[in-house]
């Protein structure tokens, strides 16, 4: 399941500062996390889909860079984002 317009609006409403805040780091990280979860589910049933695996690894790397950026700018926002998305053990 990809991110459609309704899902995108939901992520913006939940993680953005206002209704049109699609470019903030928190919103980007939330949408990437959704895509990562979807691709992980896809790869569980399609183990030899190496192109998707490569895309998944690149997405995880980009999300990691964005998370480190948020952490350097605002530690409280970083911790809140981690809790809401449930991405760190």
C-alpha positions as CSV (number, residue, x, y, z in Angstrom):
1,X,0.0,0.0,0.0
2,X,1.6,3.2,-1.1
3,X,1.0,6.7,0.3
4,X,-2.0,8.3,-1.3
5,X,-3.4,11.8,-0.8
6,X,-5.5,10.9,2.2
7,X,-2.6,9.2,4.0
8,X,-0.3,12.2,3.2
9,X,-2.8,14.6,4.6
10,X,-3.1,12.5,7.7
11,X,0.7,12.5,8.2
12,X,0.8,16.2,7.7
13,X,-1.9,16.8,10.2
14,X,-0.3,14.5,12.8
15,X,3.4,15.4,12.4
16,X,3.4,18.8,10.7
17,X,3.2,22.3,12.2
18,X,0.2,23.3,10.1
19,X,-2.0,21.9,7.2
20,X,0.4,22.8,4.5
21,X,3.7,21.7,6.2
22,X,4.6,18.8,3.9
23,X,8.3,19.5,3.8
24,X,9.3,19.5,7.5
25,X,11.6,16.8,8.6
26,X,9.1,15.2,10.9
27,X,6.6,14.7,8.1
28,X,9.2,13.4,5.7
29,X,10.4,10.9,8.4
30,X,6.9,9.7,9.1
31,X,6.1,9.2,5.4
32,X,9.4,7.4,4.9
33,X,8.7,5.1,7.9
34,X,5.3,4.1,6.3
35,X,7.1,3.3,3.1
36,X,9.8,1.3,4.9
37,X,7.2,-0.7,6.7
38,X,5.3,-1.4,3.5
39,X,8.5,-2.4,1.6
40,X,9.6,-4.7,4.5
41,X,6.3,-6.5,4.2
42,X,6.7,-6.8,0.5
43,X,10.2,-8.3,0.9
44,X,9.0,-10.9,3.4
45,X,7.1,-12.6,0.6
46,X,9.4,-11.6,-2.3
47,X,12.9,-12.5,-1.0
48,X,14.6,-12.2,-4.4
49,X,13.4,-8.7,-5.2
50,X,16.9,-7.1,-5.0
51,X,15.9,-3.8,-6.6
52,X,13.3,-3.2,-3.9
53,X,15.8,-4.2,-1.3
54,X,18.3,-1.7,-2.6
55,X,15.6,1.0,-2.6
56,X,14.6,0.1,1.0
57,X,18.2,0.3,2.2
58,X,18.6,3.7,0.5
59,X,15.4,4.9,2.2
60,X,16.5,3.7,5.6
61,X,19.8,5.6,5.1
62,X,18.0,8.8,4.1
63,X,15.6,8.5,7.1
64,X,18.7,8.0,9.4
65,X,20.2,11.2,8.1
66,X,17.0,13.1,8.6
67,X,16.7,11.7,12.1
68,X,20.2,12.8,13.0
69,X,19.4,16.3,11.6
70,X,16.3,16.5,13.8
71,X,18.3,15.3,16.8
72,X,20.9,18.0,16.3
73,X,18.3,20.7,16.0
74,X,15.8,19.7,18.7
75,X,16.3,16.8,21.0
76,X,12.8,16.9,22.5
77,X,11.2,16.8,19.0
78,X,13.5,13.9,18.1
79,X,12.4,11.9,21.2
80,X,8.8,12.6,20.6
81,X,9.0,11.5,16.9
82,X,10.8,8.3,17.9
83,X,8.0,7.5,20.4
84,X,5.2,8.3,18.0
85,X,6.7,6.2,15.2
86,X,7.9,3.4,17.4
87,X,11.2,3.0,15.4
88,X,13.9,2.7,18.0
89,X,14.1,-0.3,20.3
